[in-house]
Amino acid sequence: MSDLIELTEAAAMQIKKMIEENGEEGAYFRFSINGGGCSGLSYGMSLDQERTEKDTFFEQHGIGVVIDEETAPIVAGTVIDFKQSLMGGGFTIDNPNALVSCGCGSSFRTAKVAGSPEEC
């Protein structure tokens, strides 16, 4: 099976830095979807020490990536990058499945999943 999402090298380096800074050696990068946000769905990114049989697992740039089975079809083909600017840095998410995105860039909706929109 090919990887569901793509972590750029910059994103992987930032995740490695976060793992080291938080003393989370051996942790996985969990990418998830939650209900809410202006457009109905929002992204979740966390470090996780465990994975289940319902998780898809793969490695990129030395990072173990975990995505649950409900999230997988919604994020298939997504590219996660990390951009640095004078104002600081942050992750960017380019999800080809997102039809509508909020101005904040962290809330979206797909053709098949609307989620549960909240007021901004």
C-alpha angles and dihedrals in degrees: 000000000000121000115278096217137017124235111199118224090253091054092048091050091052092048090050089051091051091049091052095043092050095044090240099139110171093024123141126226106242116201114192146162124233131188116253138049125113094295099039105262133058134191124247126200123182145148113253131186094199140053131189136214087261091061127093110222131195138146130238126177089349094306120121107224122202125191124173121233095252093052096044100080092044094054102034108137095016119148118211116198136170119225126193122203139161088271093055134270138288146165119267122204123204108189114180089198094061111105098175126027131186120239089252090063095226099087125067148149132219132210091259102030122050098169119195113302119214131197114268 
